[in-house]
Structures are given as structure tokens and as C-alpha cells.
Amino acid sequence: MNCLHWYKSAGTRVMAVFRMDWQLHFFWGLFLTLTGQFWAPLYLSGLLVTVAKEFLDLWSKRHWCWIDFTCGCAGCLTAVAFL
């Protein structure tokens, strides 16, 4: 098995387990929290944007998606672990 075949199969498995929108929430939380290294008040930006987005979903779609919230918070915690 060469590297390209392994990479394609790993990508297929990741996409089967973690949908694209969940990955978006994770990386959104990760990168916004990582911007805190440039300006300290931005440490909370990933968490605040995740919560704000879920409140907007609650207002517009009438439901709160816990997996989106969890993925966003996981991204924030991962960024804090890196920092």
C-alpha cells in the first residue's frame, strides 16, 4: 500500500465519522482561539463565536445542535492545549 492509497482511505474514514460541518465547527473554534496569541482578549473568541452561532441556530431553526457546540468547544480546548 503506497502513501497516496493510505491517505485516500484515511480521508474517507475521517469523512465518514466526522461530517464536514462538524469539522468546520472544530477548526472555527481552533483557529479563532489560536488568534489569542496575538491579542489576549481573542482567547475567548472561538468559544464566544460557537455559542453565538448556536444561539442564532436556536433562534432561526428552533433547535440547538449539541454536536456542533461540542465540536466547537473541542476546537477551543485543542487550541488552548497548543498555546
N, C-alpha and C positions, 0 to 999 in steps of 0.2 A: 504494500500500500504506500503510494507516494504522498508527499505533503499536500498536494492540491486535493486529492481524493479525501484525505483525512479532514482537511479544512472544510470542504463542502459537506461532509457528513456531520461534522461538529456544528456547523451553521444551521443545518436542517434540524438537528436535535434541539438546539437553543431556540429556534423559531417555533418549534412545536410546543415547547414548555412555556416560554415567555413570549407572549404576543407582542407585536410591535408597539402598541400603545403603552404597555407596561414598561417596556424598555425606554420609551420616551419619558415617562414619569421618573424612572430611575435616573437617567442621565440628566434630566432637567434639574432634579434635586442635587445631583452630584456637582454639576458644573456651576450652578448658581452658588452653592455653598463654597466651592473652591475659590470663587472670586473674593471671598472674605480675606484671603491672604493679602490682597491689595488695599482693602479698606475694611476695617474691623466690623462696622455695622452690617456688612453683607454676609457675615457668617450665618445669620438667620434668614437670609433671602430665600434659600431653597425650601425651607420649611414653611415660610410665610406664603410663598407663591403656590406651594402644594395645597395648603389649607384654603387659600383664596380660590383656587381653581375648583376645588371640591365644593365650596360653598356656592360658586356660580353654577356648577352642575346641579346642586341641590335646588337652587332657585329656578333654573331653566328646565331641567329634565325631571325634577321632583324625586330624585334619588341620590344617595351618597354612595359612591363606589369605594368600598374599603380596600380592594386590591390596588387601585390607583393610589390611594392615600398611603398604603403600606409600601409600595414601590418607591414613591417619592421620599418617604421618610428613610427608607433603606439607602437611597442615594445620598441623602444628607448625612446619615451616620457613617457611610463609607468615606465621604469627603472629610468628615471630622477625624476619622481614623487616619487618613492620609496626612492631614495637617498636624 
